[in-house]
Amino acid sequence: MSIAPSTPYHLKPSTYHWFQGWTLCHFFSTLLGLLLYITIATTAHAAILTTLPPLAGLASMLDEKADIHCLLPPGADAHDFQLTPKQVSQLKQADLLIRASRDDGHWPGLALATRQLDLWPKKDHAWLLPSDVRQILPRLARTLEEITPAHRPAIEQALKRALRICDVMEIAWKQALMPLHLRGVIMQHPAWRRLCEHFNVPVLAILEPRHHGSIRPRKLESAFTLLQTHSDILLWGDMRHSNQGLIWLSDHHNSQTMLVFDALGTCGMAWTKLMHDNLKRIPK
C-alpha cells in the first residue's frame, strides 16, 4: 500500500492529520502567550514612592498613569517623621524612590530603597521655585522612562507641557511678588526664603533660623523693632509649621498683614494646584 505523497515525512494520513493539528495548536498557544506577555509588559505600572507630596505632584505631571504613593501621610510633621514597618516593606519593593535629601535627609530607613532619585540634595524646598523645578524635570522624565519604557512617548509629550507650565508659573510669581519688593517680609520658618530671595523680596527676619527649631528671643525682639519702624512689612507664615512668633507680632500690631502659605500640599495634589493655591494668598 502506497503512502499519500502529499503527507510530509511519509506519515500515514491519520498520523499526519494528528501532527498537523498538534502543530497548529502549539503555534496558537505560543502566540497567545507572547501576546499576553506583551500586554502585561505594556500596561504594567512601576511602583513609585516619594517622600513628600510635592514630589509626587511633579512625577504625576510627567506620567499620569504611574502608580505613585507618598510616604508622608496627611497631617504628619516632615521634621519628626519616621517610617512605619509597612512603609519599610513598601520601600524595599518599590521600583523607584523620589526624594529631596535636603528636606528628608534625616528620615531613617530611606537607604533601603533599591533605586533612588534625589532631585535636590543641596537645595531646600526647591519645588517651590518654578525655575528649580524646570531644571530637574528632564532628569525626572528620563528616570520615569527607564522604569516604564512603554510610557516613553506620553512622558516626552508631558515634559514639553510641563516645561511651558514652569515658564508661565515663573512669570506669575514674579508679577505677584512685585508689590512686596519695597515692603519686605518676616518669616517664622525659612521654607519660603529661597523663593522670596529669587524674586527680590527682602527677607528681613526669620524667627526660626533652622528648618526645625525654637524661636530665639533676640530674633523676636529684632522683628518687633522692625515692625515699629516699618508697619507695612508682611508676616509670611506656613500652615505646616508653628506660626506662634508671627501671631504674637500680629497681635501687637493690629494693622499688620499676616499671610499663611502651604509649602507641602497633600498627596495626590497636582504641583500646579499647589502653586496656584499659594498665589491666591498674595494680596493684589
Backbone hydrogen bonds, N-H to C=O, Kabsch-Sander energy under -0.5 kcal/mol:
donor,donor_aa,acceptor,acceptor_aa,energy
7,T,4,A,-1.4
10,H,7,T,-0.9
11,L,8,P,-1.6
16,Y,12,K,-2.7
17,H,13,P,-2.3
18,W,14,S,-1.7
19,F,15,T,-2.3
20,Q,16,Y,-2.8
21,G,17,H,-2.2
22,W,18,W,-2.4
23,T,19,F,-2.3
24,L,20,Q,-2.2
25,C,21,G,-2.3
26,H,22,W,-2.6
27,F,23,T,-2.4
28,F,24,L,-2.6
29,S,25,C,-2.2
30,T,26,H,-2.3
31,L,27,F,-2.5
32,L,28,F,-2.6
33,G,29,S,-2.1
34,L,30,T,-2.2
35,L,31,L,-2.5
36,L,32,L,-2.3
37,Y,33,G,-2.2
38,I,34,L,-2.5
39,T,35,L,-2.3
40,I,36,L,-2.3
41,A,37,Y,-2.7
42,T,38,I,-1.9
43,T,39,T,-2.3
44,A,40,I,-1.8
48,I,46,A,-0.7
48,I,67,D,-2.7
49,L,96,L,-2.8
50,T,69,H,-2.3
51,T,98,I,-1.8
55,L,52,L,-0.9
56,A,52,L,-1.1
56,A,53,P,-0.6
57,G,53,P,-1.8
58,L,54,P,-1.7
59,A,55,L,-2.0
60,S,56,A,-2.5
61,M,57,G,-1.2
62,L,58,L,-0.9
62,L,59,A,-0.8
63,D,59,A,-2.1
66,A,63,D,-1.4
67,D,46,A,-1.0
68,I,66,A,-1.0
69,H,48,I,-2.1
71,L,50,T,-2.7
72,L,51,T,-1.0
76,A,73,P,-1.8
78,A,76,A,-0.7
80,D,77,D,-0.8
83,L,108,P,-0.5
88,V,84,T,-2.2
89,S,85,P,-1.8
90,Q,86,K,-2.1
91,L,87,Q,-2.5
92,K,88,V,-1.8
93,Q,89,S,-1.3
94,A,90,Q,-1.2
95,D,47,A,-2.2
96,L,47,A,-1.3
97,L,115,R,-1.9
98,I,49,L,-3.1
99,R,97,L,-0.5
99,R,117,L,-2.5
102,R,120,W,-1.3
103,D,100,A,-2.5
104,D,100,A,-1.8
105,G,101,S,-1.4
107,W,104,D,-2.0
110,L,107,W,-0.8
112,L,109,G,-1.7
113,A,110,L,-1.7
114,T,91,L,-0.5
117,L,97,L,-2.7
119,L,99,R,-2.7
119,L,117,L,-0.9
126,A,123,K,-0.5
128,L,125,H,-1.7
129,L,126,A,-1.7
133,V,129,L,-2.2
134,R,130,P,-2.6
135,Q,131,S,-1.4
136,I,132,D,-1.2
137,L,133,V,-1.4
140,L,136,I,-2.3
141,A,137,L,-2.7
142,R,138,P,-2.2
143,T,139,R,-1.9
144,L,140,L,-2.2
145,E,141,A,-2.2
146,E,142,R,-1.8
147,I,143,T,-1.6
148,T,144,L,-1.4
151,H,148,T,-1.8
152,R,149,P,-1.7
155,I,151,H,-2.6
156,E,152,R,-2.5
157,Q,153,P,-1.7
158,A,154,A,-2.5
159,L,155,I,-2.4
160,K,156,E,-1.4
161,R,157,Q,-1.7
162,A,158,A,-2.8
163,L,159,L,-2.4
164,R,160,K,-1.5
165,I,161,R,-2.3
166,C,162,A,-2.2
167,D,163,L,-1.7
168,V,164,R,-2.2
169,M,165,I,-2.8
170,E,166,C,-2.4
171,I,167,D,-1.7
172,A,168,V,-2.3
173,W,169,M,-2.4
174,K,170,E,-2.0
175,Q,171,I,-2.3
176,A,172,A,-2.2
177,L,173,W,-2.0
178,M,174,K,-0.6
178,M,175,Q,-0.6
180,L,177,L,-1.6
181,H,178,M,-2.0
184,G,180,L,-2.3
185,V,202,P,-2.5
186,I,234,L,-2.4
187,M,205,A,-2.9
188,Q,236,W,-1.1
192,W,189,H,-0.7
193,R,190,P,-1.3
194,R,190,P,-0.5
196,C,192,W,-2.2
197,E,193,R,-2.6
198,H,194,R,-2.1
199,F,195,L,-1.7
200,N,197,E,-1.4
201,V,196,C,-3.2
204,L,185,V,-2.3
204,L,202,P,-1.0
205,A,185,V,-0.9
207,L,187,M,-3.0
208,E,188,Q,-1.6
216,R,207,L,-1.2
219,K,216,R,-0.7
220,L,216,R,-1.8
221,E,217,P,-2.5
222,S,218,R,-2.5
223,A,219,K,-2.3
224,F,220,L,-2.2
225,T,221,E,-2.0
226,L,222,S,-2.0
227,L,223,A,-2.0
228,Q,224,F,-1.4
229,T,225,T,-1.2
230,H,226,L,-2.4
233,I,230,H,-1.3
234,L,184,G,-2.3
235,L,257,T,-2.8
236,W,186,I,-3.1
236,W,234,L,-0.6
237,G,235,L,-0.7
237,G,259,L,-3.7
239,M,261,F,-3.4
241,H,238,D,-1.8
247,I,243,N,-2.7
248,W,244,Q,-2.0
249,L,245,G,-2.1
250,S,246,L,-2.7
251,D,247,I,-2.4
252,H,248,W,-1.5
253,H,249,L,-0.5
253,H,250,S,-0.8
256,Q,253,H,-2.5
259,L,235,L,-2.9
261,F,237,G,-2.5
261,F,259,L,-0.5
269,M,266,T,-2.1
274,L,270,A,-2.1
275,M,271,W,-2.2
276,H,272,T,-2.5
277,D,273,K,-2.9
278,N,274,L,-1.5
279,L,275,M,-1.9
280,K,276,H,-1.9
281,R,278,N,-1.0
282,I,279,L,-1.5
